[in-house]
Every structure is written in C-alpha cells, then in structure tokens.
C-alpha cells in the first residue's frame, strides 16, 4: 500500500533541520561512508532526463516514523531535479511513480553508532497513464544508508537523496560501501534546492550542473 507523499508531522521547523547540515563538515571525518544497494530491470536503458514523476510514500513508513515528510520530499525533489527529472503537475499522468521509504533501521541492542539511517526509492513505469497509482513493472530500486547519524534522520537526507539519485538505473549486484566527500557540490545543491522549496514552496529548479555525480570513492 502507498499513500500520496503529502502526509506530514510538524514537531520542529523543517528549514531549521536543513540548516543544521551546513555544519556537518568535520576535519576529522572528511568523507561520508554510504551503503548503496541498487538494482535495475534487465536491459533498462540509461535513465534520461526529462522524465516526470509522482512520489508515493510507503504507508508503513509514514505511520511508523516520526519524520518531517516535507523535508524528505524537498530533498528527493531537489536530487531528482539535478538529474533532469521533474514532478508531474497535479492531474497530469507522470511517466514514473516513485515509491519512497525512509527511516532508521535498528534493533534495541544496536548502539547508536551502528544504526542505519536510510532512504529508498523504487520506480515503476506508468504505462496505463494513471494519475495516483503505479501498476507498471518496477524499473529500478535504490536503497542508500549511512551509519551513526546523531539527531533526526532528516539531517542526512541531502546526502542520501544525492547518492540515491546518482545510482538510479544502476545495478550494484551486492550492497556496496562508498565514500562521498563531505564538500561534494551536489550535496550542497540538493540542500540549497530543498531550502528554497521549504522557504517558498517552489518546485526545485534543475541546477546548471544537472546530472553531476557525487564523485564517490569506493571504500574497502
């Protein structure tokens, strides 16, 4: 079951959560270590820009996670805009339906430093040209996670959204660990685009460097 990505909880200012990310850089940890697990349909061509989409949230996700959905959505929209994609206008069938999952994966005995904060994007084709629900075949599924996030999960979303967008349509075969520079330009672009949306309600604009990768370094 999915639900439109419009549900939200407002327990703190979403803009403030995004601004916290400006201080994430630390001279002792110059790179983020991100876990990536991506699959794609066999024979899927390299995803091209210009595709429209509609985001759907997993019902189990939004009912079990105390998250600020507007912040997460703004980050995902900004990251997808960086790949030349755009949210379909209301009432217009999108090319893709993208189901969004997010949260903190942990068990009671796992220490905070080992807990995964994750974001998952899974796309289906909209061959039937529906408005609110995707019934076509799954095209790709990307799950990205980072360990040991302190504070709310939203603070990791610019990073996770940027990495997820960069792995759309790829197949990593197995879960892969990569290192992403904390000063990667695309992370700043996602953060800035999300802040613009949260400040003014505007749809993120495609940045001039659309399609720029996070330039990860494979970790051992």
Kinemage of the C-alpha trace (Angstrom):
@kinemage 1
@onewidth
@group {chain A} dominant
@subgroup {mainchain}
@vectorlist {calphas} color= white
{ca unk a 1} P 0.000 0.000 0.000
{ca unk a 2} L 1.186 3.514 -0.799
{ca unk a 3} L -0.154 6.920 0.044
{ca unk a 4} L 0.390 10.281 -1.610
{ca unk a 5} L 3.527 11.960 -0.325
{ca unk a 6} L 1.571 14.711 1.379
{ca unk a 7} L 1.294 13.468 4.954
{ca unk a 8} L 3.443 15.263 7.485
{ca unk a 9} L 4.188 15.960 11.092
{ca unk a 10} L 5.481 19.325 12.280
{ca unk a 11} L 7.327 18.893 15.540
{ca unk a 12} L 10.090 21.369 14.655
{ca unk a 13} L 10.870 23.764 11.878
{ca unk a 14} L 11.906 21.837 8.731
{ca unk a 15} L 14.028 24.698 7.455
{ca unk a 16} L 15.995 24.655 10.693
{ca unk a 17} L 16.735 20.952 10.259
{ca unk a 18} L 18.167 21.582 6.802
{ca unk a 19} L 20.293 24.466 8.027
{ca unk a 20} L 21.856 22.191 10.632
{ca unk a 21} L 23.510 20.363 7.758
{ca unk a 22} L 25.649 23.368 6.943
{ca unk a 23} L 27.830 22.443 9.918
{ca unk a 24} L 28.273 18.783 9.057
{ca unk a 25} L 31.810 19.136 7.722
{ca unk a 26} L 34.391 17.929 10.175
{ca unk a 27} L 38.160 17.936 9.647
{ca unk a 28} L 38.384 14.553 11.336
{ca unk a 29} L 35.795 12.912 9.054
{ca unk a 30} L 36.270 14.389 5.575
{ca unk a 31} L 34.138 11.741 3.860
{ca unk a 32} L 30.745 10.185 4.444
{ca unk a 33} L 30.635 6.391 4.273
{ca unk a 34} L 27.442 5.382 2.491
{ca unk a 35} L 25.978 1.924 1.890
{ca unk a 36} L 24.380 1.553 -1.545
{ca unk a 37} L 22.213 -1.298 -2.823
{ca unk a 38} L 20.791 -0.674 -6.307
{ca unk a 39} L 19.028 -2.913 -8.816
{ca unk a 40} L 17.569 -2.234 -12.246
{ca unk a 41} L 15.367 -4.125 -14.673
{ca unk a 42} L 17.376 -6.183 -17.198
{ca unk a 43} L 18.036 -4.255 -20.380
{ca unk a 44} L 16.918 -0.965 -18.878
{ca unk a 45} L 18.471 1.882 -20.891
{ca unk a 46} L 20.417 4.544 -19.068
{ca unk a 47} L 17.764 6.777 -17.468
{ca unk a 48} L 17.465 10.061 -19.332
{ca unk a 49} L 16.379 13.456 -18.107
{ca unk a 50} L 13.028 14.965 -18.943
{ca unk a 51} L 11.002 12.282 -17.175
{ca unk a 52} L 8.120 13.307 -14.963
{ca unk a 53} L 7.331 11.526 -11.713
{ca unk a 54} L 4.967 11.414 -8.774
{ca unk a 55} L 6.228 10.447 -5.316
{ca unk a 56} L 4.381 7.912 -3.217
{ca unk a 57} L 5.237 7.178 0.403
{ca unk a 58} L 5.101 3.680 1.791
{ca unk a 59} L 2.179 3.666 4.199
{ca unk a 60} L 4.125 1.600 6.718
{ca unk a 61} L 6.888 4.208 6.607
{ca unk a 62} L 4.843 7.318 7.284
{ca unk a 63} L 2.783 5.663 10.024
{ca unk a 64} L 5.765 4.275 11.933
{ca unk a 65} L 8.390 7.027 11.566
{ca unk a 66} L 8.192 10.388 13.292
{ca unk a 67} L 9.664 12.291 10.387
{ca unk a 68} L 9.144 15.633 8.740
{ca unk a 69} L 7.992 14.446 5.362
{ca unk a 70} L 8.202 17.869 3.710
{ca unk a 71} L 11.949 17.957 4.405
{ca unk a 72} L 12.484 14.485 2.951
{ca unk a 73} L 10.323 15.205 -0.086
{ca unk a 74} L 12.110 18.507 -0.722
{ca unk a 75} L 15.479 16.724 -0.684
{ca unk a 76} L 14.287 13.970 -3.031
{ca unk a 77} L 12.733 16.514 -5.419
{ca unk a 78} L 15.951 18.540 -5.460
{ca unk a 79} L 18.086 15.453 -6.112
{ca unk a 80} L 15.828 14.278 -8.951
{ca unk a 81} L 15.801 17.784 -10.434
{ca unk a 82} L 19.586 17.503 -10.540
{ca unk a 83} L 19.095 14.535 -12.872
{ca unk a 84} L 16.760 16.459 -15.161
{ca unk a 85} L 13.552 14.959 -13.770
{ca unk a 86} L 10.513 16.917 -12.615
{ca unk a 87} L 7.376 16.363 -10.559
{ca unk a 88} L 4.273 15.948 -12.735
{ca unk a 89} L 1.693 18.728 -12.304
{ca unk a 90} L -1.475 17.871 -10.408
{ca unk a 91} L -3.926 15.978 -12.612
{ca unk a 92} L -1.280 15.045 -15.195
{ca unk a 93} L -0.187 11.395 -15.529
{ca unk a 94} L 3.527 11.056 -14.664
{ca unk a 95} L 5.993 8.937 -16.583
{ca unk a 96} L 7.041 7.243 -13.356
{ca unk a 97} L 5.679 6.574 -9.905
{ca unk a 98} L 8.467 6.586 -7.341
{ca unk a 99} L 7.775 4.933 -4.006
{ca unk a 100} L 9.759 6.430 -1.151
{ca unk a 101} L 10.816 4.645 2.030
{ca unk a 102} L 12.897 6.109 4.835
{ca unk a 103} L 13.728 5.553 8.458
{ca unk a 104} L 16.229 4.322 10.999
{ca unk a 105} L 16.914 0.599 10.887
{ca unk a 106} L 17.981 -0.625 14.297
{ca unk a 107} L 17.330 -3.187 16.992
{ca unk a 108} L 17.225 -2.349 20.729
{ca unk a 109} L 20.675 -3.857 21.266
{ca unk a 110} L 22.392 -1.988 18.448
{ca unk a 111} L 24.409 1.025 19.595
{ca unk a 112} L 23.657 4.405 18.080
{ca unk a 113} L 26.872 4.418 16.023
{ca unk a 114} L 25.767 1.288 14.148
{ca unk a 115} L 22.221 2.351 13.348
{ca unk a 116} L 21.379 2.885 9.696
{ca unk a 117} L 19.522 5.955 8.559
{ca unk a 118} L 18.223 5.034 5.120
{ca unk a 119} L 16.367 6.282 2.079
{ca unk a 120} L 14.885 4.010 -0.572
{ca unk a 121} L 13.484 4.988 -3.970
{ca unk a 122} L 11.717 2.454 -6.214
{ca unk a 123} L 10.295 3.431 -9.615
{ca unk a 124} L 7.508 1.892 -11.691
{ca unk a 125} L 6.576 2.754 -15.247
{ca unk a 126} L 3.165 4.315 -15.776
{ca unk a 127} L 2.122 2.519 -18.936
{ca unk a 128} L -1.571 2.788 -18.001
{ca unk a 129} L -1.236 6.595 -17.652
{ca unk a 130} L -2.845 6.619 -14.236
{ca unk a 131} L -2.905 9.688 -12.022
{ca unk a 132} L -2.447 8.379 -8.485
{ca unk a 133} L -1.118 4.828 -8.568
{ca unk a 134} L 1.629 2.950 -10.375
{ca unk a 135} L 0.796 -0.529 -11.659
{ca unk a 136} L 3.525 -0.960 -14.250
{ca unk a 137} L 6.690 -3.049 -13.911
{ca unk a 138} L 9.406 -1.959 -11.494
{ca unk a 139} L 12.249 -0.260 -13.340
{ca unk a 140} L 14.769 0.369 -10.582
{ca unk a 141} L 15.170 0.303 -6.821
{ca unk a 142} L 17.871 2.136 -4.875
{ca unk a 143} L 18.470 1.905 -1.130
{ca unk a 144} L 21.148 4.082 0.475
{ca unk a 145} L 22.108 4.269 4.132
{ca unk a 146} L 24.559 5.992 6.430
{ca unk a 147} L 25.560 4.880 9.924
{ca unk a 148} L 25.635 6.759 13.185
{ca unk a 149} L 23.533 9.821 12.402
{ca unk a 150} L 23.117 11.893 15.543
{ca unk a 151} L 19.847 13.735 15.897
{ca unk a 152} L 16.946 13.499 13.493
{ca unk a 153} L 17.071 11.440 10.318
{ca unk a 154} L 16.225 14.452 8.144
{ca unk a 155} L 19.727 15.843 8.629
{ca unk a 156} L 21.114 13.013 6.471
{ca unk a 157} L 18.626 13.421 3.636
{ca unk a 158} L 20.561 15.791 1.315
{ca unk a 159} L 23.427 13.268 1.298
{ca unk a 160} L 21.186 10.212 0.920
{ca unk a 161} L 18.994 11.786 -1.757
{ca unk a 162} L 22.053 12.860 -3.771
{ca unk a 163} L 23.614 9.386 -3.631
{ca unk a 164} L 20.295 7.662 -4.407
{ca unk a 165} L 19.683 9.856 -7.456
{ca unk a 166} L 23.205 9.151 -8.696
{ca unk a 167} L 22.510 5.382 -8.642
{ca unk a 168} L 19.158 5.420 -10.446
{ca unk a 169} L 19.115 2.690 -13.077
{ca unk a 170} L 22.332 1.079 -11.859
{ca unk a 171} L 22.851 -2.436 -10.558
{ca unk a 172} L 25.416 -2.782 -7.791
{ca unk a 173} L 24.838 -6.586 -7.639
{ca unk a 174} L 25.534 -6.500 -3.891
{ca unk a 175} L 25.422 -3.839 -1.215
{ca unk a 176} L 28.405 -1.579 -1.818
{ca unk a 177} L 30.139 0.843 0.507
{ca unk a 178} L 31.285 4.135 -0.964
{ca unk a 179} L 32.919 7.237 0.467
{ca unk a 180} L 31.500 10.607 -0.517
{ca unk a 181} L 33.394 13.864 0.110
{ca unk a 182} L 31.507 15.974 2.596
{ca unk a 183} L 32.066 19.023 0.397
{ca unk a 184} L 30.657 17.340 -2.727
{ca unk a 185} L 28.969 20.064 -4.774
{ca unk a 186} L 25.872 18.010 -5.486
{ca unk a 187} L 25.091 17.599 -1.772
{ca unk a 188} L 25.168 21.366 -1.367
{ca unk a 189} L 22.948 21.730 -4.443
{ca unk a 190} L 20.370 19.308 -3.010
{ca unk a 191} L 20.422 21.103 0.333
{ca unk a 192} L 20.056 24.523 -1.316
{ca unk a 193} L 17.225 23.323 -3.559
{ca unk a 194} L 15.388 21.811 -0.607
{ca unk a 195} L 15.745 25.014 1.414
{ca unk a 196} L 14.381 27.080 -1.500
{ca unk a 197} L 11.356 24.804 -1.656
{ca unk a 198} L 10.740 24.914 2.078
{ca unk a 199} L 11.110 28.689 2.153
{ca unk a 200} L 8.895 29.498 -0.771
{ca unk a 201} L 7.046 26.360 -1.794
{ca unk a 202} L 8.590 26.413 -5.250
{ca unk a 203} L 9.426 23.260 -7.163
{ca unk a 204} L 13.222 22.728 -7.171
{ca unk a 205} L 14.798 24.020 -10.334
{ca unk a 206} L 17.196 21.918 -12.332
{ca unk a 207} L 20.675 23.222 -11.415
{ca unk a 208} L 23.146 24.257 -14.084
{ca unk a 209} L 25.246 21.175 -13.307
{ca unk a 210} L 22.324 18.774 -13.697
{ca unk a 211} L 23.487 15.209 -13.772
{ca unk a 212} L 26.605 15.866 -11.701
{ca unk a 213} L 27.637 12.831 -9.733
{ca unk a 214} L 28.619 12.710 -6.094
{ca unk a 215} L 32.078 11.505 -7.193
{ca unk a 216} L 32.244 8.676 -4.680
{ca unk a 217} L 35.366 6.753 -3.764
{ca unk a 218} L 34.862 3.037 -3.321
{ca unk a 219} L 35.568 2.047 0.262
{ca unk a 220} L 37.286 -1.143 1.295
